[in-house]
């Protein structure tokens, strides 16, 4: 249950922060969050909720894998790219967009997997 909460609550917000950082890098100038970022919070949960829950399921399934955060990083990348390609028009999607979709999902999935692993170890002790 803790794993699901970690992924569902933290994953989309971390993904939003990563998306702002990647968009700043790709545009060449710093994007400073302002009051419009409040629109991004609900959209982060709308667009990032489903991949975060699937990443939580993959994390739960791969509990015994030694390099679980790395495996979940790959799973988060694939899940987010597939979700992005299903939601947006693929005719205008470039390779750079696919890389951006992947990083927006892979980094939060890895962080949430690492945090849920810390929760398991402290619960076992």
DOZA-473970 format. One record per residue (C-alpha): residue number from 1; residue in one letter; x, y, z. Coordinates in pm, whole numbers, plus 50000, padded with zeros to 5 digits. Layout:
BEGIN
{i NUM aa A c1 X c2 Y c3 Z}
...
***
This chain:
BEGIN
{i 1 aa X c1 50000 c2 50000 c3 50000}
{i 2 aa X c1 50288 c2 50236 c3 50081}
{i 3 aa X c1 50443 c2 50164 c3 49743}
{i 4 aa X c1 50121 c2 50255 c3 49563}
{i 5 aa X c1 50090 c2 50579 c3 49760}
{i 6 aa X c1 50452 c2 50673 c3 49694}
{i 7 aa X c1 50413 c2 50621 c3 49320}
{i 8 aa X c1 50066 c2 50777 c3 49295}
{i 9 aa X c1 50138 c2 51088 c3 49503}
{i 10 aa X c1 50503 c2 51164 c3 49428}
{i 11 aa X c1 50545 c2 51028 c3 49076}
{i 12 aa X c1 50338 c2 51285 c3 48883}
{i 13 aa X c1 50479 c2 51581 c3 49079}
{i 14 aa X c1 50838 c2 51466 c3 49026}
{i 15 aa X c1 50749 c2 51409 c3 48659}
{i 16 aa X c1 50619 c2 51766 c3 48634}
{i 17 aa X c1 50944 c2 51900 c3 48780}
{i 18 aa X c1 51148 c2 51686 c3 48538}
{i 19 aa X c1 50930 c2 51801 c3 48249}
{i 20 aa X c1 50994 c2 52167 c3 48338}
{i 21 aa X c1 51368 c2 52100 c3 48364}
{i 22 aa X c1 51382 c2 51916 c3 48031}
{i 23 aa X c1 51168 c2 52181 c3 47859}
{i 24 aa X c1 51401 c2 52450 c3 47994}
{i 25 aa X c1 51702 c2 52262 c3 47862}
{i 26 aa X c1 51550 c2 52200 c3 47519}
{i 27 aa X c1 51423 c2 52557 c3 47475}
{i 28 aa X c1 51757 c2 52709 c3 47567}
{i 29 aa X c1 51627 c2 52943 c3 47836}
{i 30 aa X c1 51514 c2 52890 c3 48193}
{i 31 aa X c1 51142 c2 52839 c3 48239}
{i 32 aa X c1 51051 c2 52997 c3 48571}
{i 33 aa X c1 50738 c2 52850 c3 48731}
{i 34 aa X c1 50477 c2 53111 c3 48812}
{i 35 aa X c1 50105 c2 53109 c3 48894}
{i 36 aa X c1 50033 c2 52913 c3 48575}
{i 37 aa X c1 50208 c2 52613 c3 48729}
{i 38 aa X c1 49892 c2 52558 c3 48934}
{i 39 aa X c1 49734 c2 52437 c3 48609}
{i 40 aa X c1 50017 c2 52185 c3 48580}
{i 41 aa X c1 49944 c2 52011 c3 48909}
{i 42 aa X c1 49609 c2 51859 c3 48807}
{i 43 aa X c1 49740 c2 51786 c3 48459}
{i 44 aa X c1 50039 c2 51609 c3 48608}
{i 45 aa X c1 49804 c2 51370 c3 48784}
{i 46 aa X c1 49584 c2 51329 c3 48476}
{i 47 aa X c1 49871 c2 51250 c3 48239}
{i 48 aa X c1 50110 c2 51090 c3 48487}
{i 49 aa X c1 49873 c2 50896 c3 48709}
{i 50 aa X c1 49827 c2 50591 c3 48490}
{i 51 aa X c1 50197 c2 50541 c3 48408}
{i 52 aa X c1 50279 c2 50592 c3 48777}
{i 53 aa X c1 50035 c2 50319 c3 48880}
{i 54 aa X c1 50170 c2 50082 c3 48616}
{i 55 aa X c1 50524 c2 50157 c3 48735}
{i 56 aa X c1 50410 c2 50080 c3 49092}
{i 57 aa X c1 50274 c2 49746 c3 48970}
{i 58 aa X c1 50603 c2 49672 c3 48792}
{i 59 aa X c1 50793 c2 49771 c3 49107}
{i 60 aa X c1 50581 c2 49537 c3 49315}
{i 61 aa X c1 50629 c2 49255 c3 49062}
{i 62 aa X c1 51008 c2 49305 c3 49055}
{i 63 aa X c1 51048 c2 49322 c3 49433}
{i 64 aa X c1 51316 c2 49051 c3 49447}
{i 65 aa X c1 51526 c2 49177 c3 49154}
{i 66 aa X c1 51869 c2 49296 c3 49277}
{i 67 aa X c1 51884 c2 49609 c3 49057}
{i 68 aa X c1 51517 c2 49695 c3 49093}
{i 69 aa X c1 51549 c2 50076 c3 49053}
{i 70 aa X c1 51731 c2 50026 c3 48722}
{i 71 aa X c1 51463 c2 49784 c3 48600}
{i 72 aa X c1 51189 c2 50024 c3 48709}
{i 73 aa X c1 51374 c2 50307 c3 48532}
{i 74 aa X c1 51345 c2 50112 c3 48207}
{i 75 aa X c1 50982 c2 50022 c3 48280}
{i 76 aa X c1 50896 c2 50385 c3 48358}
{i 77 aa X c1 51064 c2 50497 c3 48037}
{i 78 aa X c1 50870 c2 50250 c3 47824}
{i 79 aa X c1 50538 c2 50313 c3 48001}
{i 80 aa X c1 50565 c2 50688 c3 47967}
{i 81 aa X c1 50670 c2 50676 c3 47601}
{i 82 aa X c1 50379 c2 50447 c3 47519}
{i 83 aa X c1 50136 c2 50667 c3 47709}
{i 84 aa X c1 50271 c2 50981 c3 47542}
{i 85 aa X c1 50249 c2 50827 c3 47197}
{i 86 aa X c1 49890 c2 50714 c3 47261}
{i 87 aa X c1 49777 c2 51053 c3 47393}
{i 88 aa X c1 49947 c2 51282 c3 47145}
{i 89 aa X c1 49952 c2 51290 c3 46767}
{i 90 aa X c1 50234 c2 51064 c3 46650}
{i 91 aa X c1 50255 c2 51232 c3 46310}
{i 92 aa X c1 50428 c2 51534 c3 46464}
{i 93 aa X c1 50629 c2 51345 c3 46727}
{i 94 aa X c1 51004 c2 51364 c3 46681}
{i 95 aa X c1 51275 c2 51148 c3 46834}
{i 96 aa X c1 51353 c2 51432 c3 47074}
{i 97 aa X c1 50992 c2 51426 c3 47198}
{i 98 aa X c1 51012 c2 51052 c3 47258}
{i 99 aa X c1 51331 c2 51102 c3 47461}
{i 100 aa X c1 51158 c2 51373 c3 47662}
{i 101 aa X c1 50856 c2 51152 c3 47732}
{i 102 aa X c1 51091 c2 50881 c3 47850}
{i 103 aa X c1 51293 c2 51096 c3 48089}
{i 104 aa X c1 50977 c2 51244 c3 48236}
{i 105 aa X c1 50870 c2 50892 c3 48334}
{i 106 aa X c1 51198 c2 50714 c3 48398}
{i 107 aa X c1 51342 c2 50949 c3 48659}
{i 108 aa X c1 51031 c2 50967 c3 48882}
{i 109 aa X c1 50984 c2 50589 c3 48857}
{i 110 aa X c1 51343 c2 50535 c3 48971}
{i 111 aa X c1 51310 c2 50780 c3 49261}
{i 112 aa X c1 50979 c2 50627 c3 49373}
{i 113 aa X c1 51122 c2 50275 c3 49346}
{i 114 aa X c1 51420 c2 50379 c3 49555}
{i 115 aa X c1 51191 c2 50537 c3 49815}
{i 116 aa X c1 50963 c2 50233 c3 49830}
{i 117 aa X c1 51270 c2 50012 c3 49874}
{i 118 aa X c1 51375 c2 50225 c3 50169}
{i 119 aa X c1 51029 c2 50181 c3 50319}
{i 120 aa X c1 51054 c2 49801 c3 50284}
{i 121 aa X c1 51396 c2 49786 c3 50449}
{i 122 aa X c1 51287 c2 50000 c3 50741}
{i 123 aa X c1 50971 c2 49789 c3 50782}
{i 124 aa X c1 51177 c2 49466 c3 50783}
{i 125 aa X c1 51415 c2 49588 c3 51055}
***
